[in-house]
């Protein structure tokens, strides 16, 4: 890949990243649903096999504008001296523990300041224990439960002085049936996501129509009826926003892969030309060699040869 092409791609990626770092994120569907304290308490009880009854015991600690290189938390809350961080993810991300470190540090800082705790005191301060839960509803097959560890990212994990673990639960159909049965809102959320995904995958249907049809079907099936009727327009807007963001991420991944293939191809072309020239091969023979080995037309092979030899001369 030429220098000019690399610079163009770098600028394009930089511009794309900038827009996502600085945009104000809309609520996710998950956050919209579980901002309701009763629903959130039901989820907590189902996950932890507890039986708390009073939703007011939950202290919401979500930081609304916690954005760091595209990171936004779904829900953080405190109950019984346990600081819980819950996030919904449509892709498996092994970097969730690192995201958790960034977010927990902000929440703990706010907790210390809010409670007037002195971190310079000779007396040990008391903190709620952190617990990190990732709810996965992506299309790739994943186990019911797995542990993601920050230390897996370290070159020398045995020397690490810091650890953060995230429990990832698969909430797709057929997974974690006990939890889904005990928390009806979580089950219906998973059904809604799956229904929307199915409609969006139907070719020839505009995205807005696909989302409308998915919402109508869920209402007919008794899925999140009150929520969808009350927040129908906002739900549609959030779904389309999340879909656009996922499509943007997929496009960036594809572009990165294509860039890598192009760079490797360029490296091999340059290497082939050097080897053939060292052998004393004539220009016409080298061009024919490139055309055959790299499946190029004679004209394409000639352009590659002339460009690369000119660049190496300069």
C-alpha positions in Angstrom: 0.0 0.0 0.0 1.4 3.4 -1.0 2.1 6.1 1.5 -0.7 8.4 0.2 -3.2 5.5 0.6 -2.1 4.9 4.2 -2.4 8.5 5.1 -5.9 8.7 3.6 -7.0 5.6 5.6 -5.5 6.9 8.8 -7.4 10.2 8.4 -10.6 8.4 7.6 -10.3 6.1 10.7 -9.3 9.0 12.9 -12.3 11.0 11.8 -14.6 8.0 12.5 -13.1 7.4 15.9 -13.4 11.0 16.8 -17.1 11.1 16.1 -17.8 8.1 18.4 -15.6 9.4 21.3 -17.3 12.7 21.4 -20.9 11.9 20.6 -23.4 11.9 23.4 -24.6 8.3 23.6 -28.3 7.6 23.8 -29.7 5.1 26.3 -29.3 1.5 25.4 -32.5 -0.7 25.4 -31.0 -2.6 28.4 -30.5 0.6 30.3 -34.0 1.9 29.5 -35.6 -1.3 30.8 -33.6 -1.9 33.9 -33.5 1.7 35.0 -36.8 0.6 36.6 -35.8 -0.3 40.1 -38.2 -3.3 40.4 -36.9 -4.8 37.2 -33.3 -4.2 38.3 -33.9 -5.8 41.7 -35.5 -8.8 39.9 -32.4 -9.2 37.8 -30.1 -8.9 40.7 -32.1 -11.5 42.7 -32.1 -13.9 39.7 -28.4 -13.6 39.1 -27.4 -13.9 42.8 -30.1 -16.2 44.1 -31.2 -13.6 46.6 -34.7 -12.5 47.7 -34.5 -8.7 48.3 -38.0 -7.2 48.3 -37.5 -3.4 48.6 -36.5 -1.7 45.3 -35.6 1.5 47.3 -32.6 -0.4 48.8 -30.9 0.0 45.4 -28.8 3.1 45.1 -28.2 3.9 41.4 -24.6 5.0 40.8 -24.5 5.1 37.0 -22.4 7.9 35.6 -24.4 9.3 32.7 -21.6 10.8 30.7 -18.8 8.3 31.5 -17.3 8.2 28.0 -13.7 7.1 27.5 -12.6 5.9 24.0 -16.2 4.9 23.3 -16.9 3.4 26.7 -20.3 3.9 28.3 -21.7 2.0 31.2 -25.2 0.6 31.2 -26.0 0.4 34.9 -24.1 0.7 38.2 -25.9 0.4 41.5 -25.2 -0.3 45.2 -27.0 -2.8 47.4 -26.0 -4.3 50.7 -22.4 -3.0 50.5 -22.0 -4.5 46.9 -21.2 -2.2 44.0 -22.6 -3.7 40.9 -21.7 -2.9 37.3 -24.0 -4.4 34.7 -23.5 -4.1 30.9 -25.2 -5.7 27.9 -23.1 -6.6 25.0 -23.9 -7.9 21.5 -20.3 -9.0 20.9 -17.8 -10.9 23.0 -15.2 -8.4 24.2 -12.2 -9.7 26.1 -11.4 -6.1 27.1 -14.4 -5.7 29.3 -12.3 -6.0 32.5 -10.2 -3.1 31.4 -13.3 -1.1 30.7 -14.4 -2.1 34.2 -11.2 -0.7 35.8 -11.8 2.7 34.1 -15.4 2.8 35.2 -15.0 1.5 38.7 -12.2 4.0 39.4 -14.6 6.8 38.6 -17.5 5.4 40.7 -15.2 4.8 43.7 -13.8 8.3 43.4 -17.4 9.6 43.5 -18.2 7.3 46.4 -15.2 8.5 48.5 -16.0 12.2 47.8 -19.7 11.8 48.5 -19.2 10.0 51.8 -16.4 12.3 52.9 -13.9 9.5 53.2 -10.2 10.4 53.9 -7.9 8.2 51.8 -4.9 9.8 53.6 -6.1 8.7 57.0 -4.2 6.1 59.1 -7.5 4.3 59.6 -8.7 1.8 57.0 -11.7 3.1 55.1 -14.5 0.7 54.1 -15.6 0.3 50.5 -18.4 -1.7 48.9 -17.1 -4.8 47.1 -17.1 -4.5 43.3 -19.1 -7.0 41.1 -19.0 -6.9 37.3 -21.6 -8.6 35.2 -21.7 -8.7 31.3 -24.9 -9.9 29.7 -24.1 -11.3 26.2 -26.8 -11.5 23.5 -24.6 -11.7 20.3 -25.0 -14.1 17.4 -21.8 -16.1 18.0 -22.1 -19.2 20.2 -20.8 -18.7 23.7 -21.1 -20.8 26.9 -23.7 -20.0 29.6 -21.1 -18.5 31.9 -17.4 -17.5 31.6 -15.0 -15.4 33.5 -13.1 -12.6 31.8 -9.9 -11.4 33.6 -7.8 -8.3 33.3 -4.7 -10.4 33.9 -5.2 -12.2 30.6 -4.1 -9.0 28.9 -0.8 -8.8 30.8 2.5 -10.0 29.3 3.6 -11.1 32.8 0.4 -11.9 34.7 2.2 -13.5 37.6 3.7 -10.1 38.4 0.5 -8.2 38.3 -0.6 -6.1 41.3 -4.0 -5.4 39.8 -6.9 -7.7 38.8 -10.5 -7.2 37.6 -12.9 -10.0 36.7 -16.1 -9.8 34.7 -18.7 -12.6 34.7 -20.2 -13.0 31.3 -23.6 -14.6 31.0 -25.2 -15.7 27.7 -28.8 -14.5 27.6 -29.7 -15.9 24.2 -32.5 -18.4 23.8 -31.6 -21.8 25.4 -29.0 -20.3 27.8 -29.2 -19.6 31.5 -32.8 -20.7 31.6 -33.0 -20.5 35.5 -32.0 -16.8 35.4 -34.3 -16.1 32.5 -37.2 -17.8 34.2 -36.7 -15.9 37.4 -36.4 -12.5 35.7 -39.2 -12.1 33.2 -38.0 -8.7 32.1 -34.6 -10.1 31.1 -36.3 -12.9 29.2 -38.6 -10.5 27.3 -35.6 -8.2 26.6 -33.8 -11.1 25.0 -36.9 -12.0 22.9 -37.2 -8.4 21.7 -33.5 -8.2 20.7 -33.8 -11.6 18.9 -37.0 -10.5 17.1 -35.4 -7.2 16.0 -32.3 -9.0 14.7 -34.4 -11.4 12.7 -36.4 -8.6 11.0 -33.3 -6.6 10.3 -31.8 -9.6 8.5 -34.7 -9.8 6.1 -33.5 -8.5 2.8 -35.4 -5.8 0.9 -37.1 -4.4 4.0 -36.0 -0.8 5.1 -34.5 -0.8 8.6 -37.3 1.5 10.0 -40.0 -0.8 8.7 -38.1 -3.9 10.0 -38.0 -2.3 13.5 -41.6 -1.4 13.4 -42.6 -4.9 12.4 -40.5 -6.4 15.2 -42.0 -4.1 17.8 -45.5 -5.0 16.6 -44.8 -8.7 16.7 -43.5 -8.4 20.3 -46.6 -6.6 21.4 -48.8 -9.2 19.7 -46.9 -11.9 21.6 -47.2 -10.1 24.9 -43.5 -9.2 25.1 -42.8 -5.9 27.0 -46.2 -4.7 26.0 -46.5 -1.7 28.4 -42.9 -0.6 27.8 -43.1 -0.8 24.0 -46.5 1.0 23.9 -45.3 3.8 26.2 -41.8 4.2 24.6 -42.4 3.0 21.1 -40.8 6.0 19.3 -37.8 6.2 21.6 -37.3 2.4 21.4 -37.2 2.6 17.6 -34.7 5.4 17.7 -32.5 3.6 20.2 -32.5 0.4 18.2 -31.6 2.2 15.0 -28.8 4.1 16.7 -27.4 0.9 18.2 -27.7 -0.9 14.8 -25.8 2.0 13.1 -23.1 1.9 15.7 -22.7 -1.9 15.3 -22.6 -1.5 11.5 -19.9 1.2 11.9 -17.8 -1.1 14.1 -18.2 -4.0 11.6 -17.2 -1.8 8.7 -14.1 -0.6 10.6 -13.1 -4.2 11.3 -13.6 -5.2 7.7 -11.6 -2.2 6.6 -8.7 -3.1 9.0 -8.7 -6.6 7.7 -8.6 -5.4 4.1 -5.8 -2.9 4.9 -3.8 -5.8 6.4 -4.3 -7.9 3.3 -3.3 -5.1 1.0 -0.2 -4.3 3.1 0.9 -8.0 3.0 0.3 -8.1 -0.8 2.4 -4.9 -1.3 5.2 -6.4 0.8 5.2 -9.6 -1.3 5.2 -7.6 -4.5 8.2 -5.6 -3.4 10.0 -8.7 -2.3 9.3 -10.5 -5.6 10.6 -7.5 -7.6 13.8 -7.3 -5.6 14.5 -11.0 -5.9 13.9 -11.0 -9.7 16.1 -8.0 -10.2 18.9 -9.5 -8.2 18.7 -12.5 -10.5 19.2 -10.2 -13.4 15.8 -10.7 -14.9 14.7 -8.2 -17.5 11.8 -5.8 -16.9 9.4 -7.6 -19.3 10.2 -11.0 -17.6 9.6 -9.6 -14.1 6.3 -8.1 -15.2 5.2 -11.4 -16.6 6.3 -13.1 -13.4 4.2 -10.6 -11.3 1.2 -11.1 -13.5 1.3 -14.9 -13.2 2.1 -15.1 -9.4 -0.3 -12.3 -8.3 -3.1 -12.9 -10.8 -2.7 -9.4 -12.4 -3.2 -8.3 -15.9 -0.1 -7.3 -17.8 -1.1 -3.6 -17.5 -1.6 -4.0 -13.7 1.7 -5.8 -13.3 3.5 -3.1 -15.3 2.0 -0.3 -13.2 3.0 -2.1 -10.0 6.5 -2.7 -11.2 7.0 0.9 -12.4 5.5 2.4 -9.2 7.6 0.2 -6.8 10.9 0.6 -8.7 10.3 4.4 -8.9 9.6 4.6 -5.2 12.7 2.6 -4.3 14.8 4.8 -6.5 13.5 7.9 -4.7 
